[in-house]
Amino acid sequence: CRLARTMEPLARKIFKGVLAAELVGVAGAYCLFKKMNSSQDFRQTMSKKFPFILEVYYKSIEQSGMYGVREKDQEKWLTSKN
């Protein structure tokens, strides 16, 4: 019984730490999504540095019913190279 009382404050600290980390992660993901959703240039940067993250972005917006963003990006990037 005594061990349970001494572990309780530690468990609360761990829970608060995990909860804070989750909130930071969700806020970071939201900011990243918002930036990618509003800037084609940022998406181009992401395609060069982190293509797997950009792929997740494209799939998520396609799941929500927004189609054509990937194609518009690729078209612009191809024409800007030439």
PLY file of the C-alpha trace (Angstrom):
ply
format ascii 1.0
element vertex 82
property float x
property float y
property float z
element edge 81
property int vertex1
property int vertex2
end_header
0.00 0.00 0.00
2.87 2.34 0.84
4.57 1.66 -2.52
1.38 2.57 -4.37
1.30 5.98 -2.65
4.91 6.72 -3.53
4.41 5.68 -7.16
1.33 7.86 -7.62
3.18 11.22 -7.96
5.63 9.63 -10.41
2.77 8.22 -12.48
1.13 11.64 -12.58
4.36 13.27 -13.75
4.81 10.67 -16.46
1.19 11.09 -17.57
1.56 14.88 -17.72
4.79 14.53 -19.71
3.20 12.16 -22.21
0.15 14.41 -22.52
2.36 17.47 -23.13
4.36 15.59 -25.78
1.12 14.56 -27.51
-0.14 18.15 -27.55
3.15 19.44 -28.97
3.03 16.74 -31.65
-0.55 17.55 -32.65
0.19 21.29 -32.76
3.30 20.67 -34.88
1.41 18.44 -37.30
-1.35 21.04 -37.62
1.16 23.84 -38.34
2.95 21.69 -40.91
-0.34 20.78 -42.61
-1.48 24.41 -42.65
1.83 25.54 -44.19
1.70 22.81 -46.85
-1.95 23.56 -47.57
-1.26 27.25 -48.20
2.10 27.27 -50.01
2.94 25.45 -53.22
6.58 26.54 -52.84
6.72 24.94 -49.39
5.28 21.72 -50.86
8.06 21.79 -53.46
10.65 22.13 -50.70
9.00 19.23 -48.87
9.07 17.13 -52.05
12.85 17.53 -52.18
13.65 17.10 -48.48
10.82 14.94 -47.09
8.87 13.31 -49.94
7.22 10.79 -47.61
5.62 13.60 -45.58
4.34 15.24 -48.75
2.85 11.90 -49.82
0.96 11.71 -46.52
-0.33 15.25 -47.14
-1.54 14.38 -50.65
-3.26 11.20 -49.46
-4.97 12.98 -46.58
-6.43 15.73 -48.76
-7.49 13.19 -51.38
-9.26 11.24 -48.62
-11.14 14.42 -47.72
-12.30 14.80 -51.33
-9.88 17.41 -52.65
-8.38 16.12 -55.88
-5.95 17.66 -58.34
-3.50 19.32 -55.95
-0.77 16.79 -56.67
-1.26 17.16 -60.42
-1.22 20.98 -60.26
1.98 20.88 -58.21
3.71 18.51 -60.60
2.59 20.56 -63.60
3.92 23.79 -62.11
7.21 22.22 -61.04
7.75 20.73 -64.50
7.03 24.03 -66.27
9.28 25.96 -63.87
12.21 23.63 -64.69
11.89 24.33 -68.44
0 1
1 2
2 3
3 4
4 5
5 6
6 7
7 8
8 9
9 10
10 11
11 12
12 13
13 14
14 15
15 16
16 17
17 18
18 19
19 20
20 21
21 22
22 23
23 24
24 25
25 26
26 27
27 28
28 29
29 30
30 31
31 32
32 33
33 34
34 35
35 36
36 37
37 38
38 39
39 40
40 41
41 42
42 43
43 44
44 45
45 46
46 47
47 48
48 49
49 50
50 51
51 52
52 53
53 54
54 55
55 56
56 57
57 58
58 59
59 60
60 61
61 62
62 63
63 64
64 65
65 66
66 67
67 68
68 69
69 70
70 71
71 72
72 73
73 74
74 75
75 76
76 77
77 78
78 79
79 80
80 81
